[in-house]
Amino acid sequence: MGFLPITILLIMLATAAVVVFEKNIAAAKKLAMAGHLLALALSAMMLEYSARAPISVLVGPEPWNFYVLVMPLDAFMVFLFVGISTIIVWASFSMIEHDIEPGRVPAYYALICALVATLCGVAIFENFFNIFLLLELSSFAAVGIVIIKKKPENMKAGLKYLTLSILGSSFILMGIIIMYFVTDSLSIIGVQASLTDFTGYEESVRNALIFIAIGTALKSALFPLHIWLPDAHGTAPSPSSAILSGLVLKAYIFLYIKILYKAVGAETLASDPVLAQMQAIMMIAGVVAMLAGSAFALAQTDIKRMIAYSSVAQIGYIFMGIGMGTRAGLFAAMFHILAHAVTKPLLFLVAGGIIEQTHNRAIAGMGGLGYKMRISMALFTLGALSMVGIPLFIGFNSKWYFAEAIIYAEHFWILGALAFSALLNGSYYLPVSVRAFFGREAVEAAAANVSVERPLKDLAPVICFAVLIVALALFSWPVTAYLHMGIDAIW
């Protein structure tokens, strides 16, 4: 089954190449969806086969080879990237022409297909040269789906995003170069073999990980290196915001996980006191981010900027779990990657629909919207309850796993931060729903009985996300079993 990973990449790249030259908008949409569905079917097959044995492909000599090694977590991430992107592309069919000029629509779908291909490549490749190349390409594709809106605020946000993303890539490159100097290998597996005993090179390995950690923090918007995210996510077309928040940030975090646990190894991280301290610093940075991101979100008046700052907080959760340096912490982080990937696109897509229908972005102007856009606001409330961590929604499962990991690691002080963060989440998400369904404006809207709701067929993709939020909460055991198996394979 070695052909599967490469085939998925080639399908997405070929789709991008074909779509970009398509003049007919309807045909471009169909081609983009067809490419996604075919890649999704293959990624589901890869998910199954990688659970039995790693999928390995090696083409070319060191160091410039195409080395693919797909283990369960890699396959999980590829399936997540393609699956979530498929639903977002479906949702964009009824939205994107409200955000960008019709002539740019084919280019938009080409950028999305290319972006998903690069994200999948980061997950499946083991050669640092290929990974770094794809990191850079993903930055340009991600910026492309922001600036394609062709407004001054988008251009400004895109340039800021590109500058800081390239800076983050430069830090990661410095770390890779140091790793290559120490191990004489550009393969993650080769680095792992060489670092079983790195006596005499301890300082170099530590410096490499510091560079990679800073680069990852920049590219994934870990507070206080998040300054590009609110502008980029807040001004981008809503489907772009959904992809950026739900998927793109996760690829860089997953690369960091691969380097930590596949290249360096959990045993080495735990045995070296300096590396253990670095992990603890990352954990504390995650805790600070999950509180600071929520505090900034609480101060926002624009619905999309509020959701964007919420992503800063959610990224903090993931880094907190990784920084614990335990299996339970890594499991909680991986599950939260899934929880955030299915919840945040729902919120951005609903926000985009609200802006499209009402021409209003201000939270203060959403009073009574629960009676003008009943289904949309019900979906938003469901997503909000998940982000807060209410039972029956996937966000609750995620916070439960974080609490378990915190208790196992005996970092009891973080439990208070976790609870306070949930309180902050509720403080900025739930008032939107309360304002929409209750109060004087809601009574007036109910009496007027005027609907500006989007057609049900346009809401179908968002409803799919809502179904996933509930289904993955109630029937999470296949996912948790798969993640545990994947973590066992790299620990």
Secondary structure, 3 states (H helix, E strand, C coil): CCHHHHHHHHHHHHHHHHHCCCCCHHHHHHHHHHHHHHHHHHHHHHHHHHHHCCEEEEECCCCCCEEEEECHHHHHHHHHHHHHHHHHHHHHCCCHHHHCCHHHHHHHHHHHHHHHHHHHHHHHECEHHHHHHHHHHHHHHHHHHHHCCCCHHHHHHHHHHHHHHHHHHHHHHHHHHHHHHHHCCCEHHHHHHHCCCCCCCHHHHHHHHHHHHHHHHHHCCCCCCCCCHHHHHHHCCHHHHHHHHHHHHHHHHHHHHHHHHHHHCHHHHHHCHHHHHHHHHHHHHHHHHHHHHHHHHHCCCEHHHHHHHHHHHHHHHHHHHHHCCCHHHHHHHHHHHHHHHHHHHHHHHHHHHHHHHHCCCEHHHHCCHHHHCHHHHHHHHHHHHHHHCCCCCHHHHHHHHHHHHHHHHCCCHHHHHHHHHHHHHHHHHHHHHHHHHCCHHHHHHHHHCCCCCCCHHHHHHHHHHHHHHHHHHHCCHHHHHHHHHHHHHHC
